[in-house]
Amino acid sequence: MYFQRDVIENKMNRAGKEKQPFLFGMDFEMNKGFFVINPLSQNEILFDFNGVGNSNLVDSTPMNQFSDYQFEMFPENLKIYKERFKTIMNGLKRGESYLANLTIETPLKTSLTLKEIFILSKSRYRLLIPDKFVCFSPECFIKMKDCRIYTFPMKGTIDANIPDAEKTVMNDKKEEAEHNTIVDLLRNDLSRVAQDVHVNRFRYIDELKTNKGEILQVSSEIVGTLPNEYMSEIGTIIFSLLPAGSVSGAPKEATLKLIGKAENSPRGYYTGVAGYFDGANLDSFVLIRFIEQNEKGLVFRSGGGITARSDMKKEYIESLQKVYLPF
């Protein structure tokens, strides 16, 4: 079930050629991942991607037993974040990057288990690796259907309760510049594997419900045309697009080095990708909105894009705003 990158890529290509359903996941560093043939017939890894998956094995659990739960977060000190932010900003000033995704870890104390969080979550994409992590992501990585490839970058977040929230986030010059950069990066990424790549929808609003209230996120839709035989290269196509631009930055190679200096530890599965191929179509997502279980206990991983226009305190607040449960 757990393999190195090359093995997973080959297994995906073979299964795509044979039109055999599979589930896959890959860590951010592209060192390790998982691959499961006919995943609907197993219950070790639980998943629900836009209503498709095996979550029905546990989703029948009575909801009222979770009505009273504890959820407490312990954010890292602003001074610690400031040092990481400074590392990124210095790299931006030197021209090493013009957009870099900076992430943090926030320890949690909750009465809920990872499995219970999976059951309660309301999100487009849900994934549970027992004793490792739970993810309830709103962000698609890529979709492949009928020789078309789609991606939906999300950049720009705001509390929906702020007066004129939608107007505020849409008119924010820093958020606009960040979104434009990611759209341009992902359009170029898709152009490596597809033809006629273009932006189908630009900067539209998604509304997300959380245990803290509603937040708004700004998204775009990019689409391209794949070759007729793309299924036999489905793994190769995906790996050529990794790591996801929305959670790394631009230009990728130099930005990844800068992120490594700032974060000083591997992300693991957080900000990696996972997906499901049903034998005809593939749907995949970015592993954000992510709680992992490690030697520290439960840790929520979150982050945001940093540009030369970024304000350190605002970026810190945005990263913590993303620490929520989608109930």
N, C-alpha and C positions, 0 to 999 in steps of 0.2 A: 504493500500500500504506500509506503514512504520510499522515495527514490531521489537520486540526483537528477540534475537538470537534463542532461543528455538522454537519460533513460525515459524521462517523462515526455520529452519532445518526440522521441521516436514512437512511443506508445500512442501518443495523440495522433500522429500522422497515420499510423497503421489503423487505429480505430476509425479515424475519419474516412480513410479509403474504403474500409469495410462497412461504413455507416453503422457502427456499433456505439451505443450510448456510453458516455463516460462522464465522470466528475474529476476535476483536477484543481490543484491549488499550488501556488509557488510563492516562496518568500521574496522579500524585497531585494535581497542580495543575490537571488537566483542561484543559491547553493543547494537547496533542498525543497521538496514539495511532496504532494500526494497525488495518486492516480488510482481511480476505482472504476472498473468496468461494470456496467449494468448497476449503477448506484441506487436505483430505486428498490433493488432487492436486498439491500443491506441496511442495518440500523446502527452501525458504529459511528458514522459521520452523519449528522442530521443537517438537512438543508432545505431551503425554500427560496427559489429564485423566481420572483414574479408569479407566485402561485404554483410553481412546478417543483416537486421534491418529495421527500419522505417525512415531512414534518407532521403529517397526519398520525404518525405513530405515537406522538406525545401531545399534540395540540388539543386533544380531547380532555386534558386535565382540567378539572373545575377551576375557573378563574378566581372565584371568591376566596379561595384559600390564600391568595397572595395580596389581598386587599390592604393589608397593613404590613409594610416592609420598611426596612432601614436602608438608606442610601446616603452615605457621607463621604465627601471627598477631601483630600489633604493636598492642596496644590503646592508645587514647588515654590520656593521663595523667589520673589521678583528679582532679587539680586543675581540668583543663579541663572534665571532666564535671560537677564540683561547681558551676561557674559556670552551666552550662546548667540544671542541676537547680534552682539557686537562682532563676533567672529564672522557671521553671515554678512553683515553690513560692510565690514572691511573688505570682504571678498567682492562684493558688488562694486565698491568704490575702485578696486583694482581692476575691474573689468573681467573677473573670472566668471561671473554669472550676471544675468539681469533679472532672474527670478529663481528663488530657492525656497523649497518647502522645509520649514523648521518644525520639528515635532518634540513633544514633551511626554513624560510619564506622570500620571496623577494617581497615587495610591488611593484605594477605596476601602470603605468598610460597609458591607451590606449583608443583610440577612438572607439574600437571594443567592442561589447557586447559579453557576453558568447555565445549567440546563433550564432552570426556572426563568432566567433572563431571556433565553432563546424562546421559550414558550410564550412569554408575555409580549415580546417585541413585535411591533407593527412596522415593517420596513419592506422595501422592494426586495432586498436580498438579506437572507439570514443564513448563518452557518455556525455549527457547533462542532468543535473538535474536543471531545470529552477530556477534562483535566488539563487542557491547553489554552483554549480561547473560545470566545463567542464573538460573533461579528453581526452587526445589524446595519448594513451599509445602504446609503441612498444612491451611491454613484456607480453607474455602469462603466465598465472598462471598454469592451467592444461587444457588438452583436454581429453575427454573420447569418444572412438569410438570403436565399435565392440569388447568389453571386453578388450580394451587396454587403458592405461592411460599414458599421455605424459606430460612432463614439460620441459621448455626451459629457464633455468636461464641465465640472462644477467649480466655480471660483467666485466668491463674494457671499458673505454670510452676515445676517443681521437679525436681531430680536424683532419678531413680528409685532410686538406690543409697542415699539417705539413709534411715536407719531410720524405719519408719512414714511413708514419704514421702506416700502417698495421704492418710492421716489428717492429716498435718501441713498439707498444702496446702488440704485441705477445711476445716480448722478455723482457718486464718489469717484474722483479721478484716479485714486490709487487702485480701487477695486476694478475700475474699467481697464486700466493699463495692465493689471495682472491677468484679467480675463482675456484681453486681446492677445497677450503673450502666449497663454496656454492654448488658445484656439489656433494660433499660428503654428506653435510647436506640434500639436496633434495633427493638424492638417498636413504638415510636412512628414510626420511619422507615417500616416496612412498612405501618403504618396509613394512610399517605399514598397508597398505591397499591393496597391490598387491604382486604378485609373479613374479619371474624371472625378477627382476628390474636390468637394465643395462644401461650404457651410449652408446647411438647409434651413436652420433656425439659429438666430443669434441673440444671446442674452435674454432669455425668458426666465420667469420666476417659478421655482418649486417651493411648495410650503411643506414643512416637516413638523410633525407633532412630537413633543418630548414631555418628560415628566416635569419639566420646568416651564412649559408653555410652548408656543409655536415659534419657529425660526424660518426665515426665508433664505433660500440659496439661489444664486444666479447660474443658469446652465445655458449651453449651446448644443446644437446637433450638427455633426459633421458626417458626411457619407461619401463612399467611393464604390467603384465597381471592381469585383474580384475576377480572376480568370476562371474559366469553366471548371478546371480540375482542382480548385482550391482546397477541397476537402482532404485530399491526400497530402496536403501541406499545412494542415490546420494548426499543428503544433509549431511548425517553423514560422508561420505568419505571426502567431501570438508572441513567441519569444523574440522575434525581431522588433517588436514594439515595446518590450520591457526594458527597464522599469517604467511604469506608467508616468507620463509627463506631468500629470496634475499633482503628483505626490513626490516628484523629484525636482524638476525645474529646467531651465534652459540657459546655455546649451547643456545637454545632459551630462556628458563625461566630466567636464570641469565642475559642474554643479554637484555631482555626486561626491567628488573629492572634498568640496567645501562643506557639504552636509556631514561627511565623515568627521571632519575636524570639529564642527560645532556640536554634534551629538555624541561623538566619542564612544559609541557602542552600536552594534548591529540592531536593526529593527526587527529582524526575524520575519514572521508572517505579516506583521503589521505593515500596511501600505503595499503588500504584495497583491496578487490577484487570485481569484478562484472563478470557476465556471462550469457549466453543464452543457454537454452536447447530446441532443436527443436522437441522433441518427440522421438529422437533416439540418437542424439549425443550432447555432451556439449562442449562449448568453453568458456573459462574464461580468465581474464587478471588481472594484478596487476594495481591498480589505481595510476600510476605515470605519469609524465608530466601533471601536475594537477594545474588548476587555480581555486581558490575558491573566492566567494564573501562573505565577512563578515563585521563586524562593522568597520574594517580598510579600506574597499574598496576591490579592487582586489589584491589577494596575490598569487604568484606562489610558489608552494612547490617543493623542490628538495633536493637531498642528495647524499650520496655515502657510500661505505663500508670502514671502518677504521680497519686496522690491525697494529700490532707492527711495521711494516715496513713503515707505512704511513708518509708522509711529510705534515705538517699542511697547508702550503700555496698551495701545489698542490691539496689537497682535497678541499680547499676553492674554488679554481679556477674551479675544476671539477663540484662542486655543482652549480656554477654560469653559467658554460657552458651549463648546462641542462635547463637553463631558456630561452626558445625559443618558437617560433610558427612554426609548421610544414607545412609551406606554400611553 
